[in-house]
Amino acid sequence: MSGTSRVNRAVLTDANGRYEISELPAGRYTVTTNKTNYVRASYGQQRALGPGKPIDLANAQILAHIDFALQRTGVITGRILDELGDPATDVQVTPMRYVIGSAERRLQQTGPRGATNDLGEYRIYGLAPGQYIISATLRNSNFGDSNDRTAYAPTFYPGTGNVADAQRLMVAPGQTIAGINLTLQPVESVHISGVALDVQGRPMAGAYVNIMQRLGVLGINGTQVKPDGKFSIGGVPPGEYMLRVSGPGQPDEYATLDVTVTGSDINDVQLLVVRASTVRGRVVFEAGGAKPPAASSLRVMASPPNPMSARPGSAVPKDDLTFEMKTAAGRAMIRVGVFGTGDWRVKRVLAPGGLDVTDSGLDVPANATVEDVVVEMTSHHSEVSGSVHDAAGERVRDCVVVVFAQDPQRWTPMTRYYGTSRPDLNGVFHMRVPPGDYYAVAFEDPDNSGQFNDPDVLRQLRDRAIVFSIADAKTRTLELALSVPPIY
């Protein structure tokens, strides 16, 4: 791949592992390769999953011996036992990592999961290098209308139900980590029961009430609503959950409810479905900038703080740049995606009456219509660029650069005052941010997560960052020293 002319070519190796990429224009390239159950590699990389060494190719030049020695992915094996020491069969064993989403920092499956056999043995393969938390979950077949009180809580290695006490495993390329054994923890489960009613207050007969754990370990289970609107979900172990029900064929009509399960049944839950609210407005483009894109290349989005609890709204504007979209009640961040060009970004979002809600979010009442929302777009950018150097003064490419607001009030989900970048083939990073006061820091990212927008992480980074300010439509060049990575 050439970083200047954006030339991308792909070929397959033959039976002997040989390849040839021909008819390439002159330029600077990186060469990468991947194969199932092997670690993705870039030519000249200094570590697994690190950036490759750029190759300069002249006109009519032939470069030979651009060779790779692929490393196998990692493997984790072990046994899962029940509380009596007997093998536990059909237990889902999941490799997980922390990710920082739009709402919260949470565990997420990363890589293929495994299941135990009749001896309680499991084998997870195809793991990219990095840190993992291993969870074991015996899926409760009694979710639904059941009186069974037996359940098993998700168990994290080395044998805890508290994820904060879980031990992380560092997997290297080609490494097999054996003996990661766990004993499941039995708990007393509870029932959650209640009624689900549609927007007219009628029983939602035949609809499904889904229950999902906020941690994301147990996945989604559910039960069907009875003709009288009642539902009952049994076999629920302690934890934080979200209930959700939607009308058949009516994705814009739904209800959600967060529940905390301790040791007692939860009765008389009411899931009252409401219609999605409507947001109408228009997109306007700042004069004197780049050529505005066609309306069909725009997508206006209304994103709730927690996408688990509400479906984001979206709409493509009409030719006159007006839009109408359905979205959940509550506070929503209004953004516009522009496809095919990077010239335009959101400058301001104005609520009815001219209130600037760009960063605070638009307050959308339930069962209501919000009119006259104006999204102002600009093609004038504040641009940050620069390079990163190590202790010896050498330029570093294998790192991530994080820029974030000095004001902690702007360390919020979906903030505009946060960005990440990596140095390009020439060792230079680039980033666009709104005008303001910022921190900037660079460090190695061994897990290649690229997700650090969490207040706890940003507080760590603040202590080792430099400060700078940038005005509207101006540029800043930074020289950053490589720092130690945060713990997350």
Secondary structure, DSSP 8 states (H G I E B T S, - for coil): -BTTT---------TTS-----S--SEEE--EE--TTB--EETT-SSTT-----EEE-TT-----------B-EEEEEEEE-TTS-B--S-EEEEEEEEE-SS-EEEEE-S--EE--TTSEEEEEEE-SEEEEEEEE---TT-BS----EEEE-EETTTBS-GGG---EEE-TT-EE----EE-EEEE-EEEEEEEE-TTS-B-TT-EEEEEETTSSS-EEEEE--TTSEEEEEEE-SEEEEEEEEETTEEEEEEEEEEEE-SS-EEEEEEE-EE-EEEEEEEEE-TTSS----GGGEEEEEE-S-TTTS--EEE---TTSEEEEEE-SEEEEEEEEESS-SS-EEEEEE-TTS-B-TTT-EEE-TT-EEEEEEEEEE---EEEEEEEE-TTS-B--SSEEEEEESSGGG-STT-SSEEEE---TTS-EEEEE-SEEEEEEEE--TT------SHHHHHHHHTT-EEEEE-TT-EEEEEEEEE-----
